Amino acid sequence: MYLTSCLYVKMHATYKTIISYFCPISMQISNSEKLFEKAKQLFPGGVNSPVRAFKSVGGTPLFIKKGKGAHIWDADGNEFVDFCCSWGPLILGHANAKVLSAVNETMQNGTSFGAPTELENQLAELILQNNRFIQKIRFVSSGTEAVMSAIRLARGFSKKNKIIKFEGCYHGHSDALLVKAGSGLVTFGNSSSAGVPESIVAETISIPLNNKEAVIQAFAQNKNNVACVIIEPIPANNGLLLQDQSFLEFLRDLCNKEGSLLIFDEVISGFRVGFTGAAGLYNIQPDICTYGKIIGGGFPVGAYGASKEIMACVSPEGAVYQAGTLSGNPVAMAAGIAQLSECLKPDFYQTLAKKTTYLLDGIRAVNPLPFMKLFQMGSIFWIAFTEKDKIQSAEDIDADSMKYYRGLYHRLLENGVYLGPSGYEVGFVGEAHTYEDLDKTIQAFKISLTSLV
């Protein structure tokens, strides 16, 4: 509706000044529309990952042509300040010179061998020497694969079957973790995807976040048969559902008592809130950690790590089988070495957190909506339309509030700011974001929120 009003005003010469202020970017997305129509003939829903289809915000998804630093350009040449950052891993920004240099040099010698390379050793040493929470690591090709492997490892090590997960935490699309909860504190085995047998998800217990009683009840009902508890220690896939440290410490203590493993899914938080992720931030020792594409500079990669004792169960050393032709491929390893080396610079994460705070404080100062709240953890932030000052579980999010995000999202696009196309997704600030970018973003929010009112 807002776009329609913009087009109407453009027909009146006397309002040219107004329209240049409210719609500074020409949103002629005809090339994106053409590409999307073609894509729908090629891919289910026209995309290769569901959220890209813009179903949550409506309209035609933007097809991105290039990125540099903190900016991206779509197929029609429109430029945006990017706070999606490929869903987090581009902590240095797009096309970082040091990452590109390392990748280009490596590719001259080949892209993949399906055999060991020295670069695997170098990236592993870089991570292990600076992360006291894991002693050995195994590289894989995605966060989903890392979590799937970690679950198998937990079951193989513990000789138990059940796993406990939490509503509002997403752990990839492996069968055992595509579970939704029904009524009651503890809910068993309801698949949230067609094609997942109930017999598989029956082994998964899904319970509310931040609910100690539910966890205790789950262990009591499955005495001596809970292999692991898996949680995003900083839940950031269904809003930013920040947990009290006491709840995470409670999980650690209970797992110790019950002889179960605690898995921290740090696919988003790992190397993003600090080099040692949420484990380091809260100083809590998980039994297994999983990581995502940030360790590969944005290339397809993931990893899981644990103590030497637990990792000894992984094939070929142990009986827990896991393999991958592209695991540890040299291109991703080279990119990861380049990126994580930059992340180890003094005050790297403090600088990112400071930028993020500057951005959010600026938005708060121009926000006319008392029911729009901003939540932050380090360089991760989330926009929520709520009266609540704290949101710690999925059930605290009002689904109807997403209509406000849809309106804000398209107004921000009109004003040159790109966020993830869903109100449940978080945003990210990276090293490439300048204070000029942040000031432009604050001004874009001011214009967009005023028009939304």
Buried (B, 14 or more C-beta within 10 A) or exposed (E): EBBEEBEEBBEEEEBEEEBEEBBEBEBEBEBBBBBBEEBEEEEEBBBEEEBBBBBBBEBBBBBBBEBBBBBBBBBBEBBBBBBBBBBBBBBBBBBBEBBBEBBEEBEEEEEEEEEEBEBBEBBBEBBBEBBEBBBBBBBBBBBBBBBBBBBBBBBBBBEBEBBBBBBBBBBBBBBBBBBBBEEEBBBBBBBEEEEBEEEBBBBBBBBBBBBEEBBBBBBEEBEEBBBBBBBBBBBBBBBBBBBEBEBBEBBBEBBEEBEBBBBBBBBBBBBBBBBBBBBBBBEBBBBBBBBBBBBBBBBBBBBBBBBEEBBEBBEEEBEBEBEBEBBBBBBBBBBBBBBBBBBEEEEBBEBBBEBBBBBBEBBEEBBEEEEBBBBBBBBBBBBBBBEEEEBBBBEBBBEEBBEBBBBBBBBBBBBBBBBBBBBBBBBBBBBBBEEEBBEBBBBBBBBBBBBBE
